[in-house]
Amino acid sequence: MSQTQLAKALNTSTSVIGRYDRDEMTPSVDAAKKIAKTLNTTVGYLLGETDEENLFKDPEMLKRLNEIEKMDAENKTKLGRKIETRNHTNPTVHSRSHHPAALCRCSGT
């Protein structure tokens, strides 16, 4: 998707998309949501918070996250420790940024 196509889909200008691309401007939360939806991904993926592009689109994962949210603090802490232990044993987390414009392989056109 080009910057022009993304701008048209978001009802904004190519100059705004270009500013996002060059990190001269940060999109609002609403704009980031629209970008993610347009690119068929998640805001978390765009922000580099996860390498899994569709993690938060999975209904089963969302159900689990909602269940975790309802846990008391002690159980959340215990679960977090288990996850940390597992990640240290089997590290698969990579840190990378998924800049919106880079994801759409935006060209200047």
DAZI-V667585 format. One record per helix or strand. SS is the DSSP state (hx for helix, st for strand). FROM is the first residue (numbers start at 1). LEN is the number of residues. If there is no record, write none. Layout:
# DAZI-V667585
ss=SS from=FROM len=LEN
ss=SS from=FROM len=LEN
This chain:
# DAZI-V667585
ss=hx from=3 len=8
ss=hx from=14 len=8
ss=hx from=29 len=10
ss=hx from=43 len=4
ss=hx from=55 len=3
ss=hx from=59 len=11
ss=hx from=73 len=17
ss=hx from=100 len=4
